[in-house]
Amino acid sequence: MILYNTLGGTRQEFVPHEEGKVKMYTCGPTVYHYAHIGNLRTYIMEDVLEKYLRYAGYDVLRVMNITDVGHLSSDADTGEDKMLAGAKREHKSVLEIADFYTKAFFSDAEKLNIKKPDVIEPATHCIPEFIEMVSRLIDKGYAYLAGGNVYFDTSKLDNYYVFGNMNEEELQVGVREDVGEDENKRNKTDFVLWFTKSKFDDQELKWESPWGYGYPGWHIECSAISIKHAGEYLDIHCGGVDNAFPHHTNEIAQSEAYLGHKWCNYWFHVLHLLDKRGKMSKSKGGFLTVSLLEEKGYDPLAYRFFCLQSHYRKPLVFSFENLDNCVQAYNKLVARIAKLNADGAPDLEAAKKYQDSFREALDNDLNTSLAVTALYDVLKGDINDATKLYLIKDFDRVLSLGLIEAAEKKTADATADVDVAKIEALIAKRGEARANRDWATADAIRDELKAMHIIIKDSKDGVTWEVEQ
């Protein structure tokens, strides 16, 4: 399998640290508001990656955090805690906000057929781990106390900007209008590991620490939670591309300083979902959620299908026109599957070439659009229906488009209002007419059934019927 590794900016063969096993970490949501569909594009692509690794035979451990404290309104450790901002907005406690939006996130994920990670850990459950990690960084000379806060000293590193496409001048604190200078820092790129009461005195969640009553910085959370559950060596770290700097850059700095060796070999970043205003974000307001799509009549799985038809390393442009086109394609796909006859046995030997094509697509840097093409090739293939259904089920272990379930529902809905007794009676009457060589009556009954949108098929085994799709 070839993956594009953001760390180094090249396509590389994926080789896990331990043969046959993959340890994978996903940056989870900051649960101060609903996830928008741009956020969820990242989780969909991470879900496909995890499921394909399992499909390919790996034993996968996937860990994800829930950020319920410490994520400030600027990624550069300035501004108000996002959780506190959410609590003020809705006149609730931070923990109430966290509980509500955590449940909302997993509800959206379930609608999109996104599998829950093996380990889900809220940041507020790991305060002792954060304190231990910060303490060791201080002991090793990588962190210092200033103005009541603990900072990581980036000058101790040979190379802080590990993602080579980052321009140091563009990233310096103070360049963007929304980022203020922190005078406590020794270096402009230093970042906070632990805040104390010297800053944000209205912070609701605080804990005792060796440096005072306070709370963790955002960046320390993912490192400590990953190391706690996945150990010292991580194979794949996932997230949106906007997390590459500073969040993932800071994770690498503190994790490798703490451990004393390389931490994670592969970095998997998903590019932005764009709308007519550019990158979709909560700060712009009016963002789209799964619930809003449902209110407009869209099946969430149609949005998943929309995401899979573009490569994860390309920006994806969202419009309702584009989504409508995808809905039509999805519905046609389901209708074609609904017409397949499950009778008989699949030809597993004939199926292999289609499975090879599917694997080849996903081995090529998770090319989901080619994987979807492989699905269409199955439907067009010169193989029996049972084999086609076998392959669709097989591919949907990764794509998770709910195709078989949707096809079964379509068939059930089509037959829900059908008068089965009347149809069976007409078919029996037609059988009698055919036995008596009364072809005119038999043809008239066939036409009557067709007018009812019932298609009949004669075979040596008898007569079958189905509702016309």
C-alpha positions in Angstrom: 0.0 0.0 0.0 1.3 3.4 -1.0 0.3 6.5 1.1 1.2 10.1 0.8 3.1 11.0 3.9 2.8 14.7 4.8 5.9 14.2 6.8 8.4 14.4 4.0 5.8 15.2 1.3 6.2 12.0 -0.7 4.3 8.9 -1.6 5.7 6.0 0.5 5.1 2.3 0.9 3.2 1.8 4.1 5.2 -0.5 6.5 3.9 -0.6 10.1 6.2 -0.7 13.1 5.0 -4.1 14.0 4.2 -6.6 11.3 0.5 -7.2 10.8 -0.5 -4.5 13.3 -1.4 -0.9 12.8 -1.7 1.7 15.6 -3.6 4.7 14.3 -4.5 8.0 16.0 -7.3 10.4 15.0 -7.6 14.0 16.2 -11.1 14.0 17.6 -13.6 16.9 17.7 -13.6 19.9 20.0 -17.1 19.4 21.4 -18.3 23.0 21.7 -20.6 23.0 18.7 -22.0 20.7 16.0 -19.5 19.2 13.5 -20.0 20.7 10.1 -19.9 18.6 6.9 -16.3 19.9 6.2 -15.1 18.4 9.5 -17.0 15.2 8.7 -15.3 14.8 5.3 -12.0 14.2 7.3 -13.7 11.6 9.5 -15.2 9.9 6.5 -11.8 9.5 4.8 -10.1 8.4 8.0 -12.9 5.8 8.4 -12.2 4.5 4.9 -8.5 4.3 5.7 -9.1 2.3 8.9 -11.6 0.0 7.2 -9.3 -0.7 4.3 -6.4 -1.5 6.6 -8.7 -4.1 8.3 -9.9 -5.3 4.8 -6.2 -5.8 3.8 -5.7 -8.0 6.9 -4.1 -5.7 9.5 -5.0 -5.8 13.1 -5.9 -2.1 13.7 -6.0 -0.2 17.0 -7.5 3.2 16.4 -7.5 5.8 19.2 -9.3 9.2 19.2 -9.5 12.0 21.8 -12.4 14.2 22.6 -11.3 17.8 23.3 -13.4 19.0 26.1 -10.9 21.5 27.6 -7.9 23.5 26.5 -8.6 24.3 22.8 -8.3 28.0 22.5 -10.0 30.2 19.9 -6.6 30.6 18.2 -4.5 27.6 17.5 -1.5 29.8 18.6 -2.6 29.5 22.3 -4.3 32.8 22.5 -8.0 33.8 23.0 -10.8 32.2 24.9 -11.2 28.4 25.4 -13.6 27.2 22.7 -15.4 25.1 25.3 -16.0 28.1 27.6 -17.2 30.1 24.6 -19.7 27.4 23.8 -20.9 27.3 27.4 -21.4 31.1 27.5 -23.2 31.0 24.1 -25.8 28.5 25.4 -25.8 29.4 29.1 -24.8 25.9 30.2 -21.8 24.5 32.0 -18.8 23.3 30.0 -19.4 19.7 31.0 -23.0 20.0 29.8 -21.9 21.4 26.5 -19.3 18.7 26.1 -21.8 15.9 26.8 -24.4 17.3 24.4 -22.0 17.9 21.5 -20.1 14.6 22.0 -23.4 12.7 21.6 -24.3 14.9 18.6 -21.0 14.1 17.0 -21.4 10.4 17.3 -25.0 10.6 16.1 -23.8 12.3 12.9 -21.0 9.7 12.6 -23.4 6.8 12.9 -25.6 8.4 10.1 -22.5 8.5 7.9 -21.6 4.9 8.7 -18.4 6.1 10.4 -17.2 3.4 12.8 -16.4 4.3 16.4 -12.7 4.2 17.1 -11.5 1.4 19.4 -10.5 3.9 22.1 -12.3 7.2 22.7 -10.8 9.3 25.5 -12.0 12.7 26.7 -9.1 15.1 27.6 -10.7 15.7 31.0 -10.1 12.0 31.9 -6.3 12.3 31.4 -5.1 15.1 33.7 -2.6 12.9 35.5 -1.1 11.8 32.2 -0.8 15.4 31.0 0.9 16.5 34.3 3.4 13.6 34.1 4.3 14.4 30.5 4.8 18.1 31.2 6.9 17.3 34.3 9.2 15.1 32.3 9.6 17.7 29.6 10.6 20.2 32.2 13.1 17.7 33.8 14.6 17.0 30.3 15.1 20.8 29.7 12.5 21.0 26.9 10.0 23.2 28.9 10.1 26.2 31.2 7.8 28.1 33.5 7.0 31.7 32.7 4.2 34.1 33.8 2.5 31.2 35.5 2.3 29.0 32.4 4.5 26.1 31.2 5.9 26.5 27.7 7.6 24.1 25.3 11.0 25.5 24.2 11.2 25.0 20.5 14.8 26.4 20.4 15.9 23.0 21.9 14.9 21.3 18.6 17.1 20.9 15.5 14.1 21.2 13.3 10.8 22.5 14.6 9.2 22.9 11.1 9.0 19.2 10.4 6.4 19.6 7.6 8.6 20.9 4.9 6.0 22.9 3.0 5.6 25.3 6.0 7.2 28.8 5.6 8.6 30.0 8.9 8.0 33.7 8.2 4.3 33.1 7.3 3.8 31.1 10.5 5.3 33.5 13.0 3.0 34.6 15.8 1.6 38.0 15.2 1.4 37.8 11.4 -2.3 37.0 11.4 -4.6 39.7 12.9 -6.3 37.1 15.1 -3.1 35.9 16.7 -1.6 38.0 19.5 2.0 38.0 20.8 2.5 36.2 24.1 5.2 38.1 26.0 6.0 35.1 28.3 7.5 33.1 25.4 11.2 32.9 24.9 10.7 32.2 21.2 7.8 33.1 18.9 7.1 29.4 18.2 7.0 28.2 21.8 3.6 26.9 22.8 1.8 26.3 26.1 1.8 22.9 27.8 -0.1 24.0 30.9 -2.1 27.2 31.8 -2.5 28.4 35.4 -4.7 30.9 37.1 -2.4 33.7 35.7 -4.4 33.4 32.5 -8.2 33.1 31.8 -9.3 33.3 35.4 -12.9 32.6 34.3 -11.9 29.2 33.1 -14.5 26.7 34.5 -12.4 23.5 34.5 -9.1 23.6 36.5 -7.0 21.1 38.3 -4.2 21.1 40.8 -0.7 20.8 39.3 2.9 21.3 40.4 2.8 24.7 38.7 -0.5 25.9 40.2 -4.2 25.5 39.7 -4.8 25.3 36.0 -5.6 23.3 32.9 -3.7 21.7 29.9 -2.9 23.2 26.6 -4.6 21.7 23.6 -1.5 20.2 22.0 -0.4 18.1 25.0 -3.7 16.2 25.0 -3.3 14.3 21.7 0.3 13.3 22.5 -0.4 12.0 26.0 -3.7 10.2 25.0 -2.0 8.5 22.0 1.0 7.4 24.1 -1.3 6.2 26.9 -3.3 3.9 24.6 -1.0 3.2 21.5 2.4 3.1 23.2 5.7 4.8 22.2 5.4 4.0 18.4 2.5 5.2 16.4 2.1 4.1 12.7 -0.5 6.6 11.3 -1.7 10.0 12.7 -4.7 11.5 11.0 -6.4 14.8 10.8 -7.5 17.8 8.7 -4.8 19.6 6.8 -5.3 22.7 8.9 -4.0 20.7 11.9 -0.6 20.2 10.4 0.5 23.5 11.8 0.7 24.2 14.6 -1.1 21.3 16.3 0.6 18.3 14.7 3.9 20.1 14.5 3.7 20.7 18.2 2.6 17.1 18.9 5.7 15.8 17.1 8.0 18.3 19.0 6.7 17.4 22.5 6.2 13.6 21.9 9.7 13.0 20.5 11.3 15.2 23.2 9.4 13.2 25.8 10.1 9.8 24.3 13.6 10.4 23.0 13.0 8.8 19.6 10.8 9.1 16.5 7.2 8.8 17.4 4.9 8.5 14.3 6.0 7.4 10.8 3.0 8.4 8.6 0.9 11.5 8.7 -2.4 11.4 6.8 -4.0 14.8 6.2 -7.4 15.4 4.5 -7.9 18.6 2.5 -10.6 21.2 3.0 -14.2 21.1 1.9 -14.9 24.4 0.1 -18.1 26.3 -0.6 -18.7 29.5 -2.4 -17.0 31.4 0.4 -14.0 29.2 0.5 -13.1 26.8 3.4 -16.1 25.8 5.4 -15.7 26.7 9.0 -17.7 27.4 12.1 -16.2 30.9 12.5 -17.9 32.1 9.3 -21.3 31.0 10.6 -24.0 29.4 8.5 -22.1 26.1 8.3 -23.9 23.0 7.1 -24.5 20.0 9.4 -25.8 16.5 8.8 -29.0 17.5 10.5 -29.5 20.4 8.1 -28.9 18.1 5.1 -31.5 15.8 6.5 -34.0 18.6 6.9 -33.5 19.4 3.2 -34.3 15.8 2.4 -30.8 14.4 1.8 -29.7 11.0 3.0 -26.4 11.4 4.9 -25.0 8.4 2.9 -25.4 10.4 -0.3 -23.0 12.9 1.3 -20.6 10.1 2.1 -20.9 9.0 -1.6 -20.1 12.6 -2.6 -16.9 12.6 -0.5 -15.7 9.2 -1.9 -15.8 10.4 -5.5 -13.0 12.9 -4.8 -9.4 12.1 -3.6 -8.8 13.1 0.0 -5.7 15.2 -1.0 -7.8 17.4 -3.2 -10.0 20.3 -2.0 -13.6 19.3 -2.5 -16.1 21.9 -3.7 -19.5 21.6 -2.2 -22.7 22.9 -3.7 -26.2 21.6 -3.6 -26.1 21.2 -7.4 -23.1 18.9 -7.0 -24.8 17.0 -4.1 -28.0 16.6 -6.2 -26.0 15.1 -9.0 -24.5 12.7 -6.5 -27.9 11.8 -5.0 -29.1 10.9 -8.5 -26.0 8.7 -9.1 -26.4 7.0 -5.7 -30.1 6.3 -6.3 -29.4 4.8 -9.7 -26.7 2.7 -8.2 -29.1 1.4 -5.6 -31.8 0.7 -8.2 -29.4 -1.4 -10.3 -28.4 -3.4 -7.2 -32.1 -3.9 -6.3 -32.7 -5.6 -9.7 -30.0 -8.3 -9.0 -31.2 -11.8 -8.4 -29.6 -13.4 -5.3 -30.4 -16.9 -6.4 -27.4 -19.2 -7.0 -23.8 -19.2 -5.7 -21.1 -16.6 -6.3 -18.2 -17.5 -8.5 -15.3 -16.7 -6.2 -12.7 -17.3 -8.8 -14.4 -14.9 -11.2 -14.7 -12.4 -8.3 -10.9 -12.2 -7.8 -10.1 -9.9 -10.7 -12.6 -7.4 -9.4 -11.3 -7.6 -5.9 -7.8 -7.1 -7.2 -8.9 -3.9 -9.1 -10.6 -2.6 -5.9 -7.5 -3.2 -3.8 -5.3 -1.7 -6.5 -7.3 1.5 -6.3 -7.1 1.8 -2.5 -3.5 0.7 -2.4 -2.8 3.8 -4.6 -2.9 6.4 -1.9 -6.5 5.5 -0.9 -8.0 6.4 -4.3 -11.7 6.2 -3.4 -12.9 7.5 -6.8 -11.2 4.6 -8.6 -12.6 2.2 -5.9 -16.1 3.5 -6.8 -15.3 2.9 -10.4 -14.4 -0.7 -9.5 -17.9 -1.0 -8.0 -19.5 0.1 -11.2 -17.3 -2.4 -13.2 -18.8 -5.2 -11.1 -22.3 -4.2 -12.1 -21.2 -4.1 -15.8 -19.2 -7.3 -15.5 -20.0 -10.6 -17.3 -20.6 -12.4 -14.0 -23.8 -13.8 -12.4 -25.9 -11.7 -10.1 -24.9 -13.7 -7.0 -21.2 -12.9 -7.7 -22.1 -9.2 -8.2 -24.0 -9.1 -4.8 -21.1 -10.9 -3.2 -18.6 -8.3 -4.5 -20.9 -5.3 -3.6 -21.1 -6.6 0.0 -17.3 -7.2 0.0 -16.5 -3.7 -1.2 -19.0 -2.0 1.1 -17.0 -3.3 4.1 -14.7 -0.4 3.2 -16.9 2.1 1.3 -19.8 1.7 3.9 -22.4 3.2 1.5 -25.2 0.9 2.8 -25.8 -0.3 -0.7 -27.4 -3.7 0.0 -29.5 -2.3 2.8 -30.7 0.6 0.6 -31.5 -1.8 -2.3 -33.5 -4.1 0.1 -35.4 -1.1 1.4 -36.2 0.1 -2.1 -37.6 -3.3 -3.0 -39.6 -3.5 0.2 -41.0 0.0 -0.3 -41.9 -0.9 -3.9 -43.8 -3.9 -2.8 -45.4 -2.4 0.3 -48.6 -1.3 -1.5 -48.8 -4.2 -3.9 -51.8 -6.5 -3.7 -49.9 -9.8 -3.6 -53.0 -11.9 -3.5 -54.3 -10.3 -6.7 -51.0 -10.7 -8.5 -50.7 -14.4 -7.5 -54.3 -15.0 -8.6 -53.6 -13.4 -12.0 -50.4 -15.4 -12.5 -52.3 -18.6 -11.6 -55.1 -17.6 -14.1 -52.4 -16.9 -16.8 -50.9 -20.3 -16.1 -54.2 -22.0 -16.7 -54.7 -20.1 -19.9 -51.2 -21.1 -21.1 -51.9 -24.7 -20.2 -55.1 -24.5 -22.4 -53.1 -22.8 -25.2 -55.3 -19.7 -24.7 -52.5 -17.4 -25.7 -54.7 -14.4 -26.1 -55.9 -14.6 -22.5 -52.4 -15.3 -21.3 -51.0 -12.2 -23.1 -53.9 -10.0 -21.8 -53.1 -11.0 -18.3 -49.4 -10.2 -18.8 -50.4 -6.8 -20.1 -52.6 -6.3 -17.1 -49.8 -7.1 -14.7 -47.4 -4.8 -16.6 -49.9 -2.0 -16.2 -49.6 -2.7 -12.5 -45.8 -2.3 -12.8 -45.4 -6.0 -12.2 -42.8 -7.8 -14.4 -43.1 -11.6 -14.7 -40.4 -14.0 -15.8 -41.0 -17.5 -17.1 -38.4 -20.2 -16.5 -38.2 -24.0 -16.3 -38.5 -23.6 -12.5 -41.8 -21.7 -12.8 -42.9 -18.1 -12.8 -41.4 -15.3 -10.7 -42.4 -11.7 -10.5 -41.0 -8.3 -9.3 -42.1 -4.7 -9.0 -40.8 -2.6 -11.9 -38.1 -0.2 -10.5 
